[in-house]
Amino acid sequence: MQVPAPFEYQRVSSVDQAIGLLDRLGDTARLVAGGHSLIPMMKLRLANFEYLIDINDLHEELGYITEEPRTIRIGAMTRHRELLESRALADAFPIFRDAERVIADPVVRNRGTLGGSLCQADPSEDLSAVCTTLDAQCVIRGLDGERVVSMEEFHRGPYETAVGDAEILTEVRFPIRPNGSSAYEKVERRAGDWAVVSAGAAVWLAEDGTVADARVGLAAVGPNTAGIPGIADAMRGHAPSEELYARAGAIAANAADPVTDRRGSAEYKRHLAKELTVRVLRESVARIREQHRQGA
């Protein structure tokens, strides 16, 4: 039976207490909330820490979804289940409900958190693609106060983030923009598995029906492909059409850098990147038009 290397366990009751411990213990310590990614890595001795700091009691402080006129703020300790069940979040960003329905299983969704998902920084992780697609801002708190970084700044590479040794991700902020919608699709070998490829899209339409802006995020097709540059420029100012979606899909496929593994060949994954990009763009636009019909 695989077991982790010996470690000491600390449980904290406030963000400030967690930051204080991280400052004192340095890189010998690691925060743990759901632990569904960290604990298996420790069992395989791929990650070893002398201290684990349990932050589950911070759910009361950091477990929230707050809707404001132009922003939705989500605490880093908000559980997957809470993201899935939030009507306000689904109305503003249906991509969240799409993604949460295909993340892992009920056990993981009951314990795993938004912050844990983002801080794992796995290139195959669903919520990283979602947050990049929605142009989210991450709030990081340390001894010197708070700082806010974009998702592009937050994820520095596979399994590496902008969160320092004595810092903690406390909140993720999502700008609300008018006349927009979003969607997410994932291909997986079996329910709850890591993605073979997944894609998210957000589209905003101008008053004349042309694309005002568009963003696409991919997962599982390379180390730094959460956001796809070039798609917004290719789509902006054009009327939504199958031809336009196909053009964006080709850009996504060219930006992908997958590897051949047991989940499929690199060629197959590039094909999925193109096809899923087309689907989520199409669905995003369809949802905007449905909003118009319901509001008419």
N, C-alpha and C positions, 0 to 999 in steps of 0.2 A: 504494500500500500504506500502511495506517495504522500509524504507529509512535508510541510514547510520547514525551513530552518528555524531554530528557536527565536522567539521575539517577545518583547514586552508589550503589554496591552494597556492603553490609556483611553478613557472615555471622557469626552468634554461636553460641556453644557452651554457654551457660547462661542461665537466666532472669535472674539478677542482671546479666549482661553486657548483655542486651537492655534491661533497665530503665535501666541506666546510660547506654546510647546514646540511648534515648528522652528521658531527662532532659536530656542535653546538646544534642540536636538539636531538641527541641520538636516543634511541629506541622509541621515540614518533613519529618518522617520517617514511614514507615508500615511496620508489620510485614507480612511475606508468608510464607505457608506453601504451600498449594496454589496460590493466585493465580488461580483460575479465574473469580472475579468481579472482582478488582482489576485484573488485567492488561488485560482488554477495556475497562474503564472508562478506564484510562490511555491505551490506543490511541486511544480516541475523544476524548481530552483532557477527559473529564468529571471526572477526578481527576488531579492533578499533584502530585508530591512530589519533593523534591530528593534524598532518600535512601530506599532500600528496605533493610530489615533482614530478611535471610533467617533464619527460625527453624526450618528443617527439622531441624537437628541437635538440637533440643530434644525430638525424639520420644522419645529414650531417657529423658529426665527427665519428660516430660509425656504420654507415650503409654501409657496403662494403663486397665484396667477392674478395679476392686477391689471385691469383694463383701464386705460386712460384715453382721452380724446385722440391722441396721435401715436400712442405707444402701448404695447402690452409688455409688462415686466414679469418675468418668471424667476422665482428664487431657485438657486442652484440645487437645493434639496427636494425640489418638487419631483414626485415619483412618476414613472411612466404611466401608471394607471390614472393618475390625476390629469396628466396631459391628454390622455385618451378620452377621458370623461368630461373635459371642460367644453361646455357649449360655446362660451365666449371665444375660446381659442379656435374651435372648429369653424365658427362663423367668420372670424377674421382671416384665419390661415388654415383652410381645409387640408393642406399638406401635412399638418401635424397628425390629424386623425388617420389619414392614409398611412403614414409611416408607422405610427404606434400600433396599428392593427397587425403589422407584419414584423414587429420587433420581438424576438425571442418567444417566451411563453408567459402565462399568467404569473408564475412564481417570480420570474425576473421582473416583470412589469410592476409587481406589487412592491418590490424592494429597490430596484435600480432607479437612479436619479438622472435628471438632465445634466447636472454638473459632472457626475461621474462619467457619463457617456462622452462629454466633450473633453474632459481632462485625460481620458484614456487615449484620445487622439489616434485611434485606429483608422487607417485609410478605408476600412470596410464598414465603418460605423455609420448607421443611418442618420442619427440626429445631427452629426457634423455636416452632412450634405444638406439637411433641412435648414439648419441655422445659416449656412453660407448662402443658400438660395434666397433666404429672407433678409439678407444683409444685416444680420444681428450684430449687436454690440455687447461685449463681455465686460462685466464689472469685476475687477480684481482688487481685493483689500489686503493691505499689509500693515506693518508697523507705522508707516508714514501716511496712511490714509488710503483712499480709493484712486484707481485709475481705470479708464475705459479704453478698450481696444477693439478693433474690428475682428471679425472671424479670420480674415487673411493674416492679421498680426498675431492672433491668438494661437493658431496652429502653425508652428514653425517647421514641422516635418513629422514623419511617422513617430508616434508616441512621444512627441515633444511639444510643449506648449509654452506660452509666455508667462505662466504662473511661476513665480520664483520660489525659493526654498522656504521663505517665511511669509508666504502669501496664500490666499484661498480665493477661488472663484465664488462669488456670492450671488450674482444675478446676471441674467441675459435679457437684453432689451430688443424689442422688435418694432420697427417703425410701421405704422399703419398708413397706407397710401390709398387714395380713392380709386375706384373703378379697376380693381385688380382682383386676382384670385390665384390659386396655386394647386398643385397636384404632385403626387409621389407614386412611383411604381417600383417594384422590386422583383427580380427573378432570383429564386432560391431553390436549392436542391430538395429541401423538405421544409415544412412549416417551422418557423422560428430559427432557421439556420442563418448564418452569415450570408450576405448577398453574394450571388455570382456577379451581378451588376445591379445597381439601383440608380434611379434618377429622380430628381425633383425639379420643378419649374415654378416660377412665379411670373405672371404677365400683368401688365397694366395697359389699358387702352385709352387713347385720347378721345376727345369728344366726337371726332369724325370717324371713329372706329378703327383707326390705324394703331399700330403698336407704339405706345409711348415709351415703354421700357420692358425688358425681359431679362430674367436671370435663370441659369440652369446650374445645378450642382450634381455631381456624380459621386458614387462610392464604389470601391473595390476595383477600380481600373487604373491604379497607379498611386504613388505616394503623395502627389500634390495636385490632384484633379478635383478637389471638392467644388471649386468654382471654375466655370469655363469662360475665359475672356474671349471676346469677339462675337458672341452670340447676340448681345444687346445691339452692337453696331450693325450687325447683319439684318436684324429684324426691325429696328426702330424706323418709324415713318412708313412702314409697309402695312397693307391690309393682311390680316391673318388668312393663311391659305395652306393647303397641303404642300405646295411648292416651297413656301417659306419655312414650314416646319422641317421639310426634308433638308433644306439648306442648313438650318440650325443643327439638325442631326448629324450632318456630315462634319460640321465644325467640332461637335462633341466627340465624334469618333476619331478625328484627327488629333484631338487633344489628349485622348486616352492613351495610357501607357501600361496596359495590363501585362500580366505574365501568364504563361501556360501552367496550369496546376490541375489538381484533381477536380476542380469545379468547371474546368473547360479550357479550351485553347485561347490564346491571345486573340486570334482572328474572330472566334465566336463572341468573345467579350466586347470587341470593338463593334461588332454587328449589334449586340444588345445595347451598347451605349447609344448608337444611332437610333435604333428602333424605340427605346424607352424615352429618349429625348423627344422624339416626334409625338409619342403618346401623351406625355405629361404636358407638353405645350398645347396640344389639341384639347386636352381635358381642362386645362386652366382657362382657355378662351371660352370653352363651352360653359363653364361655371359662371364666368362674367356675364355672358348672354342670358343665362338662366336667371341671374340676379336682376337683370333688366326686365325680363318678362314678368317676374314676380312683383317687381316694383311698379310696373305699368298700370 
